[in-house]
Amino acid sequence: MSRRTRSRALIGVGLAVILWGVLGFTSASLGGPPEDLHFANRRSYTEVKRAAHTAFLPFLLRAGAGLGLLLLGAMLAGDTEDEPRS
């Protein structure tokens, strides 16, 4: 596998991990998938705030890992520009 292919794979995986973190945080803040969207079934501000605070650390870890993979892939892609093409 070439360095260019590895760098593209790392960038793709990094973006996917960041998206996983964002969607997980959003889902936790919303209280899971929306099933019955009625005003009577709404959550209070305190419930949403607690859910968001609880979900923040996993979001931060996932987003940080995704950003690290993304930067590693970008660094590998930057190193391949100096190599002659075959």
C-alpha positions as CSV (number, residue, x, y, z in Angstrom):
1,M,0.0,0.0,0.0
2,S,1.5,3.4,-1.0
3,R,1.8,6.3,1.4
4,R,-0.7,8.3,-0.6
5,T,-3.3,5.5,-0.2
6,R,-2.6,5.3,3.6
7,S,-2.8,9.1,3.9
8,R,-6.2,9.1,2.2
9,A,-7.4,6.2,4.3
10,L,-6.3,8.0,7.5
11,I,-8.0,11.2,6.4
12,G,-11.3,9.3,5.7
13,V,-11.2,7.4,8.9
14,G,-10.5,10.7,10.8
15,L,-13.4,12.4,9.3
16,A,-15.7,9.4,10.0
17,V,-14.6,9.4,13.7
18,I,-15.2,13.1,14.0
19,L,-18.7,12.6,12.5
20,W,-19.3,9.7,14.9
21,G,-18.5,12.0,17.8
22,V,-20.7,14.8,16.6
23,L,-23.6,12.5,15.9
24,G,-23.2,10.8,19.2
25,F,-23.2,14.1,21.1
26,T,-26.2,15.3,19.2
27,S,-28.1,12.1,19.8
28,A,-27.4,12.3,23.5
29,S,-28.5,15.9,23.7
30,L,-31.7,15.1,21.8
31,G,-32.4,12.1,24.0
32,G,-32.0,9.4,21.3
33,P,-33.7,9.2,18.0
34,P,-36.9,11.3,17.6
35,E,-39.9,9.0,17.8
36,D,-42.8,11.0,19.0
37,L,-42.2,14.7,18.4
38,H,-45.0,16.4,20.3
39,F,-44.8,19.4,22.6
40,A,-46.2,17.3,25.5
41,N,-43.2,14.9,25.2
42,R,-40.5,17.5,25.4
43,R,-37.6,17.3,27.8
44,S,-36.8,20.0,30.3
45,Y,-33.8,22.3,30.1
46,T,-32.2,20.6,33.0
47,E,-32.5,17.1,31.4
48,V,-31.0,18.3,28.2
49,K,-28.2,20.1,30.0
50,R,-27.4,17.0,32.1
51,A,-27.4,14.8,29.0
52,A,-25.1,17.2,27.1
53,H,-22.7,17.5,30.0
54,T,-22.6,13.7,30.3
55,A,-22.0,13.2,26.6
56,F,-19.3,15.9,26.3
57,L,-16.3,13.8,27.4
58,P,-16.9,11.0,24.9
59,F,-17.5,13.6,22.2
60,L,-14.2,15.3,23.1
61,L,-12.3,12.0,23.0
62,R,-13.8,10.9,19.7
63,A,-13.3,14.3,18.1
64,G,-9.7,14.5,19.4
65,A,-8.9,11.0,18.0
66,G,-10.5,11.9,14.7
67,L,-8.6,15.1,14.5
68,G,-5.3,13.3,15.3
69,L,-6.0,10.7,12.5
70,L,-6.9,13.5,10.1
71,L,-3.7,15.4,10.9
72,L,-1.6,12.3,10.7
73,G,-3.1,11.6,7.2
74,A,-2.5,15.1,6.1
75,M,1.1,14.9,7.3
76,L,1.6,11.7,5.3
77,A,0.0,13.3,2.3
78,G,2.3,16.3,2.6
79,D,5.4,14.1,2.7
80,T,4.3,12.3,-0.6
81,E,4.6,15.5,-2.6
82,D,8.4,15.4,-2.6
83,E,8.6,11.8,-3.8
84,P,9.0,11.2,-7.5
85,R,6.0,9.5,-9.2
86,S,6.5,6.1,-10.7
